[in-house]
Amino acid sequence: MAGSTLHEGLAPLNVAPEQKSDDAHGYYVLGDKLVDAKAPTGPIKDRWTTRKFENRLVNPANRRKLDIIMVGTGLAGGAAAATLGEAGYNVKSFCYQDSPRRAHSIAAQGGINAAKNYKEDGDSTFRLFYDTVKGGDYRSRESNVYRLAEVSANIIDQCVAQGVPFAREYGGLLDNRSFGGVQVSRTFYARGQTGQQLLIGAYQAMERQVAAGTVKQYTRHEMLELIVVDGRARGIIARDMVTGEIETHLADVVVLATGGYGNVFYLSTNAMGSNVTATWRAHRKGAYMANPCYTQIHPTCIPVSGDFQSKLTLMSESLRNDGRIWVPKNREDCDKDPRDIPEEDRDYYLERIYPSFGNLVPRDIASRQAKNVCDEGRGVGPVVGDFRRGVYLDFADAIARMGREAVETKYGNLFDMYARITGEDPYEVPMRIYPAVHYVMGGLWVDYDLQSNITGLYVTGEANFSDHGANRLGASALMQGLADGYFVLPNTIRDYLADGPFPKVPEDHPEVVAARESVEARINTFMSMNGTRSADSYHKELGNIMWEYCGMERTEEGLRKAIDMIRELKADFWSNLKVLGTADGINQSLEKAGRVADFIELGELMCIDALNRRESCGGHFRGESQTEDGEALRHDDEFAYVAAWEWGGEDGQPVLHKEDLIYTAIEMKQRSYK
């Protein structure tokens, strides 16, 4: 841990920040400071245990009287629905897919972290905690991260008991591999299909509760509005995507587990249906959106090949365990077959710049360095736009060292996928990779109990902001999703539900009627517009703006330009959109219109958040804030806070609430992976 000091977690190690710069002046209103009233105190290793004990219990007879709405069926939503159903609550589970098994968690490839220390290489709960906080560039809450590290080991036991086929060593023990940002092997995996196998485990656990009658499934249903009654979340308005019917669903508590908003960039590794609508509707009802500018660019994706693409394909970060990343030293070699470029003319730039971590540096650093060498004119592959967007990921050394059969065993399905998409054999020719939008660390603000600032609205997994800071380490998304779903939410939501049973809300309550009418009016507006442009065309234009000015590098000038362009795009969207078909049945054009409208509003807030934060940290890199050698330069004295944004109204400005980040167990330092 490079000289880090272990602290009990009793005394502050930093002071509250005081922001001096104000690049976003005129774009926002400064609100009151935000404090997590549920934040635990005491030694950090005891905080979660103490909190679990202090949370009140709900007796089994009362659980049968309590209704929970769960929106999303990925790892966080599926695991939570299964666990809460098993406990005896009545759970309504919603997803827009035709099956919960199509949730985007299924696409995760490389693995899931846990501090088991099976390799006896120095891992521990504290080291996983330390690596995660450092990897997030000291912009996460330490209590949340320590809890995540603490429960990680339980996740593996849970999944093994479900029959998840994790990779095993010759003797039958579970195998581990390493991922970026760490120097130990703590990642459990199922070849390149870890997300799929974990999701099937959560799905079958949930289906068991469906059969038992505690969970009721609503597939092909999209949440379009949050119902808030007397300041509490009490239900949702959803559209049946098959019949077009607008439905009202009421409950005692609402949980959002709807994933991230990476598709605001149009091209990303997310499924094309992934969207921000559920969380953005909650944001417009008063839920704070925290750190929206923190988006992760994944370094290991198949490069863009033309303007016709609608999504990008992830290649697991696990490939960086054995693959070596390089580009030619000389521009004139970029056209050559890589096998014809001699070793002395190759630049293994990550190994050169970061000798301690090499190809296993965190994602934000690997992505930025790939962009740098391509910007220098040393990229490889076809010219797309004005330069070559690719670097080599080479397995020649690994095949020579381990043998082809061993490489096939570890990565075979990933190699097959690459070959099918590109038409190139990665066993013979190095893969070409380039960074792409992947994950978002921002999301709805939640307290330690995962409850948003709207009472009764809980948010789990990627939909909340709580655990990853400014950059997520590889294999931590699955860890957070299952930790929230299986172990955290069930232990925190019961403290709220202990006040139940709650008074029932009738469907004719004014707030319920208003929510339903707002959804109907919005749909009618979309259907009555008779412009000339599709929602997809607006989405693609928004994505170009976001990638160009709020992508891997942001500047004050570029962000101001982006905000102006997005506002112009929004005005055109609401005057020139054309939605085909009718609203009384399946209509993907209508679905996309609503999602793109929300993406446009989100994109503007992301740019304002990035403009306000005049520092570089993790996935947020401001060109004005970097070291002499081009590394991210944080400013803890000004920006060591969570930026929680409140909706300012249709014509108002967003309101910024700051939650100071105070560390008691880890000293804040400038990151170094050299």
C-alpha positions as CSV (number, residue, x, y, z in Angstrom):
1,M,0.0,0.0,0.0
2,A,3.0,2.2,-0.6
3,G,3.4,3.7,2.8
4,S,-0.3,4.1,3.7
5,T,-1.1,4.2,7.3
6,L,-3.9,2.1,8.8
7,H,-6.2,4.1,11.1
8,E,-9.0,3.0,13.4
9,G,-11.4,5.5,11.8
10,L,-12.0,7.7,14.9
11,A,-10.4,11.0,14.0
12,P,-10.7,13.1,10.8
13,L,-7.6,13.0,8.6
14,N,-8.6,15.9,6.3
15,V,-10.6,19.1,6.7
16,A,-13.8,20.1,4.9
17,P,-13.1,21.5,1.4
18,E,-13.7,25.1,0.5
19,Q,-14.3,25.7,-3.2
20,K,-12.7,28.8,-4.5
21,S,-13.1,28.4,-8.3
22,D,-16.5,28.7,-9.9
23,D,-16.3,27.9,-13.6
24,A,-20.0,27.1,-13.6
25,H,-21.1,30.5,-12.2
26,G,-24.4,31.4,-13.7
27,Y,-25.4,27.8,-14.6
28,Y,-26.5,26.7,-11.1
29,V,-27.7,27.8,-7.6
30,L,-25.7,26.9,-4.5
31,G,-27.9,25.1,-2.0
32,D,-27.6,24.0,1.6
33,K,-24.8,21.6,2.7
34,L,-25.9,17.9,2.7
35,V,-25.2,15.6,5.6
36,D,-25.7,11.8,5.6
37,A,-27.7,11.5,8.8
38,K,-27.3,7.7,8.7
39,A,-23.5,7.8,8.4
40,P,-22.1,5.6,11.2
41,T,-19.3,6.5,13.5
42,G,-16.7,4.5,15.6
43,P,-14.0,2.2,14.3
44,I,-14.5,1.6,10.7
45,K,-14.4,-2.2,11.0
46,D,-17.4,-2.1,13.4
47,R,-19.6,0.3,11.6
48,W,-21.7,-2.1,9.5
49,T,-22.0,-4.6,12.3
50,T,-23.3,-1.9,14.6
51,R,-25.6,-0.5,12.1
52,K,-27.2,-3.9,11.3
53,F,-27.8,-4.4,15.0
54,E,-29.3,-1.0,15.5
55,N,-31.7,-1.3,12.6
56,R,-35.1,-2.4,13.8
57,L,-36.7,-5.7,12.8
58,V,-40.1,-6.4,11.2
59,N,-41.9,-9.4,12.6
60,P,-42.9,-12.1,10.0
61,A,-46.7,-11.4,10.4
62,N,-46.1,-7.7,9.5
63,R,-43.9,-8.5,6.5
64,R,-46.9,-10.2,4.8
65,K,-48.7,-6.8,5.0
66,L,-45.9,-4.7,3.4
67,D,-45.6,-4.1,-0.3
68,I,-42.3,-3.3,-2.1
69,I,-41.9,-2.2,-5.7
70,M,-38.6,-3.3,-7.2
71,V,-37.8,-1.6,-10.6
72,G,-35.0,-3.5,-12.4
73,T,-34.1,-7.2,-12.4
74,G,-30.3,-7.1,-12.9
75,L,-28.0,-8.3,-10.2
76,A,-29.0,-5.6,-7.7
77,G,-32.8,-5.8,-8.4
78,G,-32.9,-9.6,-8.9
79,A,-30.9,-10.3,-5.7
80,A,-33.0,-7.9,-3.7
81,A,-36.3,-9.2,-4.9
82,A,-35.3,-12.7,-4.2
83,T,-34.0,-11.9,-0.7
84,L,-37.0,-9.7,0.3
85,G,-39.4,-12.2,-1.1
86,E,-37.7,-14.9,0.9
87,A,-38.1,-12.8,4.0
88,G,-41.8,-12.7,3.4
89,Y,-42.5,-9.3,2.0
90,N,-44.8,-8.8,-1.0
91,V,-42.6,-7.7,-3.9
92,K,-43.7,-6.4,-7.3
93,S,-40.7,-6.7,-9.8
94,F,-40.7,-4.6,-12.9
95,C,-38.4,-4.8,-16.0
96,Y,-38.8,-3.4,-19.5
97,Q,-37.2,-6.6,-21.0
98,D,-39.2,-9.6,-22.0
99,S,-37.4,-11.6,-19.3
100,P,-35.5,-10.6,-16.1
101,R,-32.6,-12.7,-17.6
102,R,-32.1,-10.0,-20.3
103,A,-31.1,-7.4,-17.7
104,H,-27.8,-5.8,-18.8
105,S,-25.9,-7.4,-15.9
106,I,-25.8,-10.5,-18.2
107,A,-23.2,-8.7,-20.3
108,A,-20.5,-8.4,-17.6
109,Q,-17.6,-10.6,-18.5
110,G,-14.5,-10.6,-16.4
111,G,-15.4,-11.3,-12.8
112,I,-16.4,-10.3,-9.3
113,N,-14.1,-9.1,-6.5
114,A,-14.0,-10.6,-3.0
115,A,-11.4,-10.3,-0.3
116,K,-11.0,-14.1,0.3
117,N,-7.2,-14.1,0.0
118,Y,-7.2,-17.6,-1.6
119,K,-3.9,-16.9,-3.3
120,E,-2.2,-15.9,0.0
121,D,-0.8,-12.9,-1.8
122,G,-1.5,-10.3,0.9
123,D,-5.2,-9.5,0.3
124,S,-7.6,-8.6,3.1
125,T,-10.8,-6.7,3.7
126,F,-8.8,-3.5,4.4
127,R,-6.7,-3.9,1.2
128,L,-9.8,-4.3,-0.9
129,F,-11.2,-1.2,0.9
130,Y,-8.0,0.7,0.3
131,D,-7.7,-0.3,-3.4
132,T,-11.3,0.7,-4.0
133,V,-11.0,4.1,-2.4
134,K,-7.7,4.8,-4.1
135,G,-9.0,3.5,-7.4
136,G,-11.9,6.0,-7.0
137,D,-9.4,8.8,-6.6
138,Y,-10.5,9.5,-3.0
139,R,-14.0,10.7,-4.1
140,S,-16.1,7.9,-2.4
141,R,-17.5,7.5,1.1
142,E,-15.1,5.4,3.2
143,S,-17.9,3.8,5.3
144,N,-19.8,2.6,2.3
145,V,-16.7,1.2,0.7
146,Y,-15.5,-0.6,3.8
147,R,-19.0,-2.2,4.1
148,L,-18.7,-3.3,0.4
149,A,-15.3,-4.9,1.1
150,E,-16.6,-6.5,4.3
151,V,-19.6,-8.3,2.7
152,S,-17.7,-9.3,-0.5
153,A,-16.7,-12.6,0.9
154,N,-20.3,-13.5,1.7
155,I,-21.3,-12.9,-1.9
156,I,-19.0,-15.7,-3.2
157,D,-20.4,-18.2,-0.6
158,Q,-23.9,-17.2,-1.6
159,C,-23.3,-17.7,-5.3
160,V,-21.4,-21.0,-4.9
161,A,-24.4,-22.3,-2.9
162,Q,-26.6,-21.3,-5.8
163,G,-24.5,-23.3,-8.1
164,V,-22.7,-20.5,-10.0
165,P,-20.0,-22.3,-11.9
166,F,-16.9,-20.2,-11.0
167,A,-13.6,-21.3,-12.5
168,R,-11.7,-23.7,-10.3
169,E,-8.1,-24.8,-10.1
170,Y,-7.0,-28.4,-10.8
171,G,-7.5,-29.4,-7.2
172,G,-11.1,-28.1,-7.2
173,L,-10.5,-24.8,-5.3
174,L,-12.0,-21.6,-6.7
175,D,-9.6,-19.8,-8.9
176,N,-8.8,-16.1,-8.9
177,R,-7.3,-13.7,-11.3
178,S,-6.1,-10.1,-11.0
179,F,-7.8,-7.0,-12.5
180,G,-6.7,-3.4,-13.1
181,G,-5.7,-1.1,-10.2
182,V,-4.6,-3.9,-7.8
183,Q,-1.6,-6.1,-7.3
184,V,-3.3,-9.1,-5.8
185,S,-5.6,-11.8,-7.3
186,R,-9.1,-11.4,-5.9
187,T,-11.4,-11.7,-8.9
188,F,-13.6,-14.8,-9.1
189,Y,-14.8,-15.5,-12.6
190,A,-16.7,-17.9,-14.9
191,R,-14.6,-17.6,-18.1
192,G,-15.8,-14.5,-19.8
193,Q,-19.4,-15.1,-18.8
194,T,-19.4,-14.1,-15.1
195,G,-22.3,-11.6,-15.3
196,Q,-24.4,-14.2,-17.1
197,Q,-23.8,-16.9,-14.5
198,L,-24.3,-14.6,-11.6
199,L,-27.5,-13.2,-13.1
200,I,-28.9,-16.7,-13.6
201,G,-28.2,-17.4,-9.9
202,A,-30.1,-14.3,-8.9
203,Y,-32.9,-15.0,-11.4
204,Q,-33.5,-18.6,-10.2
205,A,-33.6,-17.4,-6.6
206,M,-36.2,-14.8,-7.6
207,E,-38.2,-17.3,-9.7
208,R,-38.3,-19.5,-6.6
209,Q,-40.1,-16.6,-4.8
210,V,-42.3,-16.1,-7.9
211,A,-43.5,-19.7,-7.5
212,A,-43.9,-19.2,-3.8
213,G,-46.1,-16.2,-4.4
214,T,-44.1,-13.5,-2.6
215,V,-42.8,-11.9,-5.9
216,K,-45.0,-10.9,-8.7
217,Q,-43.3,-10.2,-12.0
218,Y,-44.2,-7.5,-14.5
219,T,-42.1,-7.9,-17.7
220,R,-42.3,-5.5,-20.6
221,H,-43.2,-2.7,-18.2
222,E,-41.4,0.6,-18.3
223,M,-41.5,3.0,-15.3
224,L,-42.4,6.4,-16.5
225,E,-43.1,8.3,-13.2
226,L,-42.5,8.1,-9.5
227,I,-45.5,8.6,-7.2
228,V,-44.7,10.7,-4.1
229,V,-47.5,11.2,-1.5
230,D,-47.0,13.4,1.5
231,G,-43.2,13.4,0.9
232,R,-42.9,9.6,0.6
233,A,-42.4,7.4,-2.4
234,R,-45.5,5.3,-2.6
235,G,-45.6,3.8,-6.1
236,I,-44.9,4.2,-9.9
237,I,-46.7,4.8,-13.1
238,A,-45.7,2.2,-15.7
239,R,-46.5,1.6,-19.3
240,D,-47.3,-1.9,-20.5
241,M,-45.0,-1.9,-23.6
242,V,-47.2,-4.6,-25.3
243,T,-50.6,-3.1,-24.9
244,G,-49.7,0.5,-24.3
245,E,-51.8,0.6,-21.2
246,I,-50.8,3.1,-18.5
247,E,-50.8,1.4,-15.1
248,T,-50.7,2.6,-11.5
249,H,-48.8,0.5,-9.0
250,L,-48.8,1.4,-5.3
251,A,-46.7,0.1,-2.5
252,D,-45.2,1.0,0.9
253,V,-41.7,1.6,-0.5
254,V,-40.0,1.9,-3.9
255,V,-36.6,0.5,-4.9
256,L,-34.8,1.6,-8.1
257,A,-32.3,-0.9,-9.4
258,T,-32.2,0.3,-13.0
259,G,-28.6,0.5,-13.9
260,G,-26.5,3.4,-15.3
261,Y,-26.9,6.1,-17.9
262,G,-23.8,5.5,-20.1
263,N,-26.1,5.5,-23.2
264,V,-26.3,9.3,-22.9
265,F,-23.2,9.0,-25.1
266,Y,-25.2,7.0,-27.7
267,L,-22.2,4.8,-28.4
268,S,-21.3,2.7,-25.3
269,T,-20.9,-0.8,-24.2
270,N,-24.4,-0.8,-22.7
271,A,-27.4,-2.6,-24.1
272,M,-29.3,-0.3,-26.5
273,G,-32.3,-0.3,-24.2
274,S,-30.3,0.9,-21.1
275,N,-31.6,4.3,-20.1
276,V,-31.9,6.9,-17.4
277,T,-35.7,7.4,-17.4
278,A,-36.5,5.7,-14.0
279,T,-33.9,7.6,-12.1
280,W,-34.4,10.8,-14.0
281,R,-38.1,10.8,-13.3
282,A,-37.3,10.4,-9.6
283,H,-34.8,13.2,-9.9
284,R,-37.5,15.5,-11.4
285,K,-39.6,14.6,-8.4
286,G,-36.9,15.8,-6.0
287,A,-34.3,13.0,-5.7
288,Y,-30.8,14.4,-5.9
289,M,-28.6,13.3,-8.7
290,A,-25.0,12.9,-7.4
291,N,-21.7,13.3,-9.3
292,P,-23.3,12.9,-12.8
293,C,-20.1,13.8,-14.5
294,Y,-18.3,10.7,-13.2
295,T,-18.5,8.4,-16.2
296,Q,-16.0,5.5,-16.9
297,I,-14.3,5.0,-20.2
298,H,-13.4,1.3,-20.5
299,P,-10.0,0.8,-22.1
300,T,-10.7,-2.7,-23.5
301,C,-13.4,-2.4,-26.2
302,I,-13.5,-3.2,-29.9
303,P,-12.8,0.1,-31.7
304,V,-15.4,2.1,-33.7
305,S,-15.4,1.0,-37.3
306,G,-17.8,3.5,-38.9
307,D,-20.7,5.9,-38.6
308,F,-23.2,3.1,-38.9
309,Q,-22.7,1.7,-35.4
310,S,-25.3,2.0,-32.7
311,K,-23.3,0.4,-29.8
312,L,-19.8,-0.8,-28.9
313,T,-18.6,-4.2,-27.7
314,L,-16.7,-4.7,-24.5
315,M,-13.7,-7.0,-24.3
316,S,-13.2,-8.1,-20.7
317,E,-10.6,-6.3,-18.7
318,S,-9.4,-9.7,-17.6
319,L,-7.6,-9.9,-20.9
320,R,-5.1,-7.4,-19.5
321,N,-3.8,-10.1,-17.1
322,D,-2.0,-11.9,-19.9
323,G,-2.3,-9.6,-22.9
324,R,0.3,-6.9,-23.5
325,I,-0.8,-3.5,-24.8
326,W,1.4,-1.7,-27.3
327,V,1.6,0.6,-30.3
328,P,4.4,1.1,-32.8
329,K,7.1,3.5,-31.7
330,N,7.1,5.0,-35.2
331,R,4.1,6.4,-37.1
332,E,5.3,4.9,-40.3
333,D,4.8,1.4,-38.9
334,C,1.1,1.9,-38.1
335,D,0.2,0.5,-41.6
336,K,2.3,-2.7,-41.1
337,D,1.1,-6.1,-40.1
338,P,1.9,-6.1,-36.3
339,R,3.6,-9.4,-36.7
340,D,6.2,-7.7,-39.0
341,I,7.1,-5.0,-36.4
342,P,10.1,-6.1,-34.4
343,E,10.2,-6.0,-30.6
344,E,12.6,-3.1,-30.5
345,D,10.1,-1.0,-32.5
346,R,7.1,-1.6,-30.2
347,D,6.1,0.7,-27.4
348,Y,4.6,-1.2,-24.5
349,Y,3.6,2.2,-23.1
350,L,1.7,1.1,-20.0
351,E,4.6,-1.0,-18.9
352,R,7.0,1.8,-19.7
353,I,5.1,4.6,-17.8
354,Y,3.7,2.5,-14.9
355,P,6.3,-0.2,-14.1
356,S,4.7,-1.3,-10.8
357,F,1.3,-2.0,-12.3
358,G,2.1,-2.2,-16.0
359,N,-1.0,-3.3,-18.0
360,L,-3.0,-3.6,-14.8
361,V,-3.3,0.2,-14.1
362,P,-6.9,1.3,-13.4
363,R,-9.3,1.8,-16.3
364,D,-9.2,5.6,-16.3
365,I,-5.4,5.7,-16.6
366,A,-5.3,3.0,-19.3
367,S,-8.0,4.7,-21.3
368,R,-6.4,8.1,-21.2
369,Q,-3.0,6.7,-22.2
370,A,-4.6,4.9,-25.2
371,K,-6.1,8.2,-26.3
372,N,-2.8,9.9,-25.9
373,V,-0.8,7.6,-28.1
374,C,-3.6,7.6,-30.8
375,D,-3.6,11.4,-30.6
376,E,0.1,11.3,-31.3
377,G,-0.6,9.6,-34.5
378,R,0.5,6.1,-33.4
379,G,-2.9,4.4,-33.3
380,V,-3.5,1.3,-35.4
381,G,-6.3,-0.1,-37.5
382,P,-8.4,1.7,-40.1
383,V,-8.7,5.5,-40.1
384,V,-12.1,6.5,-38.6
385,G,-12.8,10.2,-38.8
386,D,-9.4,11.9,-38.8
387,F,-7.2,9.3,-37.1
388,R,-6.7,5.7,-36.2
389,R,-8.6,4.6,-33.1
390,G,-6.9,1.5,-31.8
391,V,-4.0,0.0,-29.9
392,Y,-2.8,-3.6,-29.8
393,L,-3.7,-6.2,-27.1
394,D,-1.2,-8.9,-27.8
395,F,-1.3,-12.5,-26.5
396,A,1.8,-13.8,-28.3
397,D,3.9,-13.9,-25.2
398,A,1.1,-15.5,-23.2
399,I,0.6,-18.3,-25.8
400,A,4.3,-18.9,-25.9
401,R,4.5,-19.0,-22.0
402,M,1.3,-20.9,-21.2
403,G,0.4,-22.7,-24.4
404,R,-2.6,-22.0,-26.6
405,E,-4.8,-24.5,-24.8
406,A,-4.3,-22.7,-21.5
407,V,-5.2,-19.4,-23.1
408,E,-8.3,-20.9,-24.7
409,T,-9.4,-22.3,-21.3
410,K,-9.2,-18.8,-19.7
411,Y,-10.3,-16.6,-22.5
412,G,-11.7,-18.8,-25.3
413,N,-15.2,-17.4,-25.5
414,L,-13.8,-13.8,-25.5
415,F,-11.4,-14.7,-28.4
416,D,-14.3,-16.3,-30.3
417,M,-16.5,-13.2,-29.8
418,Y,-13.7,-10.9,-31.1
419,A,-13.1,-13.1,-34.1
420,R,-16.8,-13.2,-35.0
421,I,-17.1,-9.4,-34.8
422,T,-13.9,-8.4,-36.5
423,G,-13.1,-11.3,-38.8
424,E,-9.6,-11.5,-37.3
425,D,-8.1,-14.4,-35.4
426,P,-6.7,-13.1,-32.1
427,Y,-4.6,-16.2,-31.6
428,E,-2.6,-15.2,-34.7
429,V,-2.9,-11.4,-34.9
430,P,-3.1,-9.1,-31.9
431,M,-6.5,-7.8,-30.9
432,R,-7.2,-4.1,-31.6
433,I,-8.9,-2.2,-28.7
434,Y,-9.8,1.3,-27.9
435,P,-11.6,3.0,-25.0
436,A,-15.4,3.3,-24.9
437,V,-18.1,4.6,-22.5
438,H,-18.9,1.7,-20.1
439,Y,-20.1,2.5,-16.5
440,V,-21.2,5.5,-14.6
441,M,-20.1,6.2,-11.0
442,G,-22.7,8.9,-10.6
443,G,-26.3,8.2,-9.8
444,L,-29.1,9.1,-7.4
445,W,-27.8,10.3,-4.0
446,V,-28.4,7.8,-1.2
447,D,-27.5,7.7,2.5
448,Y,-25.7,4.9,4.2
449,D,-29.0,2.9,4.2
450,L,-29.3,3.3,0.4
451,Q,-32.3,5.6,0.9
452,S,-32.5,8.7,-1.3
453,N,-33.4,12.1,0.0
454,I,-37.0,11.2,-0.9
455,T,-38.3,9.2,2.1
456,G,-39.2,5.6,1.1
457,L,-37.2,5.7,-2.2
458,Y,-34.2,3.3,-2.1
459,V,-31.6,3.0,-4.9
460,T,-29.2,0.1,-5.4
461,G,-26.4,-0.9,-7.7
462,E,-25.2,1.3,-10.6
463,A,-28.3,3.5,-10.2
464,N,-26.9,5.0,-7.0
465,F,-23.6,6.9,-6.6
466,S,-22.3,5.5,-3.3
467,D,-19.4,3.2,-3.6
468,H,-17.0,3.9,-6.5
469,G,-16.0,7.6,-6.3
470,A,-14.6,9.0,-9.5
471,N,-13.6,5.7,-11.0
472,R,-14.7,2.1,-10.6
473,L,-12.1,-0.7,-10.4
474,G,-12.7,-3.7,-12.7
475,A,-14.9,-6.5,-11.3
476,S,-16.4,-4.2,-8.6
477,A,-19.7,-3.6,-10.4
478,L,-21.0,-7.2,-9.9
479,M,-19.7,-7.0,-6.3
480,Q,-21.7,-3.8,-5.5
481,G,-24.8,-5.0,-7.3
482,L,-25.0,-8.3,-5.4
483,A,-23.8,-6.7,-2.1
484,D,-26.6,-4.2,-2.3
485,G,-29.2,-6.8,-3.3
486,Y,-28.4,-9.7,-1.1
487,F,-26.9,-8.1,2.0
488,V,-27.2,-4.4,2.4
489,L,-30.7,-3.4,1.3
490,P,-32.5,-6.2,3.1
491,N,-30.7,-5.1,6.3
492,T,-31.4,-1.4,5.9
493,I,-34.9,-1.2,4.4
494,R,-36.3,-3.1,7.4
495,D,-35.6,-0.2,9.6
496,Y,-37.9,1.9,7.5
497,L,-40.5,-0.8,7.1
498,A,-40.6,-1.4,10.9
499,D,-42.9,1.7,11.0
500,G,-45.5,-0.2,8.9
501,P,-48.0,-1.3,8.0
502,F,-48.6,2.1,6.4
503,P,-51.9,3.7,5.5
504,K,-53.0,2.6,2.0
505,V,-53.0,5.2,-0.7
506,P,-56.0,5.1,-3.0
507,E,-55.7,5.4,-6.7
508,D,-57.8,8.5,-6.8
509,H,-55.5,10.3,-4.4
510,P,-54.6,13.7,-6.0
511,E,-50.9,13.0,-6.2
512,V,-51.5,9.6,-7.8
513,V,-53.9,11.1,-10.4
514,A,-51.5,14.0,-11.1
515,A,-48.6,11.5,-11.7
516,R,-50.7,9.4,-14.1
517,E,-52.0,12.5,-15.9
518,S,-48.5,13.8,-16.4
519,V,-47.4,10.5,-18.1
520,E,-50.5,10.6,-20.3
521,A,-49.9,14.2,-21.3
522,R,-46.3,13.5,-22.1
523,I,-47.2,10.6,-24.3
524,N,-49.9,12.6,-26.1
525,T,-47.4,15.4,-26.7
526,F,-45.0,12.9,-28.3
527,M,-47.7,11.4,-30.5
528,S,-49.1,14.7,-31.6
529,M,-45.8,16.2,-32.7
530,N,-45.3,16.0,-36.5
531,G,-41.8,17.0,-37.1
532,T,-39.2,15.6,-39.4
533,R,-36.6,13.9,-37.1
534,S,-36.5,10.6,-35.3
535,A,-35.6,10.2,-31.6
536,D,-32.5,8.2,-32.7
537,S,-31.2,11.1,-34.8
538,Y,-31.4,13.4,-31.7
539,H,-29.8,10.7,-29.6
540,K,-26.9,10.3,-31.9
541,E,-26.3,14.0,-32.1
542,L,-26.4,14.3,-28.3
543,G,-23.9,11.4,-28.1
544,N,-21.5,13.2,-30.4
545,I,-21.7,16.4,-28.3
546,M,-21.1,14.4,-25.1
547,W,-18.2,12.4,-26.4
548,E,-16.5,15.4,-28.0
549,Y,-16.8,17.8,-25.0
550,C,-17.6,15.7,-21.9
551,G,-15.7,12.5,-22.8
552,M,-12.2,11.4,-21.9
553,E,-11.1,15.0,-21.5
554,R,-13.1,18.1,-20.6
555,T,-12.2,21.8,-20.7
556,E,-14.0,24.9,-19.6
557,E,-14.4,26.2,-23.1
558,G,-15.6,22.8,-24.5
559,L,-18.1,22.3,-21.7
560,R,-19.6,25.8,-22.1
561,K,-20.0,25.0,-25.8
562,A,-21.6,21.7,-25.1
563,I,-24.2,23.2,-22.8
564,D,-25.2,25.7,-25.5
565,M,-25.4,22.9,-28.1
566,I,-27.5,20.7,-25.9
567,R,-29.9,23.5,-25.1
568,E,-30.3,24.2,-28.8
569,L,-30.8,20.4,-29.4
570,K,-33.4,20.3,-26.7
571,A,-35.4,23.2,-28.2
572,D,-35.3,21.5,-31.6
573,F,-36.3,18.1,-30.1
574,W,-39.5,19.5,-28.6
575,S,-40.4,21.2,-31.9
576,N,-39.3,18.9,-34.6
577,L,-39.6,15.3,-33.2
578,K,-41.6,12.7,-35.2
579,V,-42.9,9.6,-33.5
580,L,-44.3,6.9,-35.7
581,G,-47.2,4.6,-34.9
582,T,-49.7,4.8,-32.1
583,A,-49.5,4.7,-28.3
584,D,-51.9,1.8,-27.9
585,G,-49.5,-1.1,-28.5
586,I,-45.8,-1.9,-29.1
587,N,-44.1,1.3,-30.2
588,Q,-40.3,1.5,-29.9
589,S,-40.3,4.9,-31.5
590,L,-42.4,6.2,-28.6
591,E,-40.2,4.4,-26.0
592,K,-37.1,6.0,-27.5
593,A,-38.6,9.4,-27.6
594,G,-39.1,9.4,-23.8
595,R,-35.7,8.1,-23.1
596,V,-33.9,10.5,-25.4
597,A,-35.8,13.5,-23.8
598,D,-34.4,12.4,-20.4
599,F,-30.9,11.9,-21.8
600,I,-30.9,15.4,-23.2
601,E,-31.7,16.9,-19.8
602,L,-29.2,14.6,-18.1
603,G,-26.5,15.6,-20.6
604,E,-26.8,19.2,-19.7
605,L,-26.5,18.5,-16.0
606,M,-23.5,16.3,-16.6
607,C,-21.7,19.2,-18.4
608,I,-22.6,21.6,-15.7
609,D,-21.3,19.2,-13.0
610,A,-18.1,18.7,-15.0
611,L,-17.7,22.5,-15.5
612,N,-18.1,23.2,-11.8
613,R,-15.5,20.6,-10.8
614,R,-12.2,22.3,-11.9
615,E,-10.0,19.3,-11.0
616,S,-9.1,16.0,-12.5
617,C,-10.0,12.8,-10.6
618,G,-10.6,9.3,-11.9
619,G,-12.9,9.3,-14.9
620,H,-13.3,13.1,-14.8
621,F,-10.3,14.7,-16.5
622,R,-10.2,18.5,-16.8
623,G,-7.5,19.6,-19.3
624,E,-6.8,22.6,-17.0
625,S,-5.9,20.4,-14.1
626,Q,-3.0,18.0,-14.7
627,T,0.5,17.3,-13.6
628,E,3.6,18.1,-15.8
629,D,3.6,14.5,-17.0
630,G,-0.1,14.5,-17.9
631,E,-1.6,12.7,-14.9
632,A,-4.8,13.7,-13.1
633,L,-4.4,16.5,-10.6
634,R,-7.0,16.5,-7.8
635,H,-7.7,19.5,-5.6
636,D,-8.9,18.1,-2.3
637,D,-8.9,21.5,-0.6
638,E,-11.7,22.6,-3.0
639,F,-13.5,19.5,-4.3
640,A,-13.4,16.7,-1.7
641,Y,-17.2,16.5,-1.7
642,V,-20.1,14.7,-3.3
643,A,-22.0,17.0,-5.7
644,A,-25.7,16.3,-5.2
645,W,-27.9,18.2,-7.7
646,E,-31.5,19.1,-7.1
647,W,-33.9,19.5,-10.0
648,G,-34.4,23.3,-10.5
649,G,-37.6,23.1,-12.5
650,E,-38.4,23.3,-16.2
651,D,-36.9,26.8,-16.6
652,G,-34.9,27.0,-13.4
653,Q,-31.2,26.2,-12.6
654,P,-30.1,23.1,-10.8
655,V,-29.3,23.4,-7.1
656,L,-26.0,22.1,-5.9
657,H,-25.8,20.5,-2.4
658,K,-22.4,19.5,-1.2
659,E,-21.7,16.5,1.0
660,D,-18.2,16.9,2.4
661,L,-16.0,13.8,2.2
662,I,-14.1,13.3,5.5
663,Y,-11.7,10.4,5.8
664,T,-10.8,8.8,9.1
665,A,-9.3,5.5,8.0
666,I,-7.3,6.4,4.9
667,E,-5.1,9.4,4.2
668,M,-5.9,11.2,1.0
669,K,-2.9,11.1,-1.4
670,Q,-2.3,11.8,-5.1
671,R,-2.6,8.5,-6.8
672,S,0.5,6.8,-8.2
673,Y,0.7,3.5,-10.0
674,K,4.3,3.9,-11.0
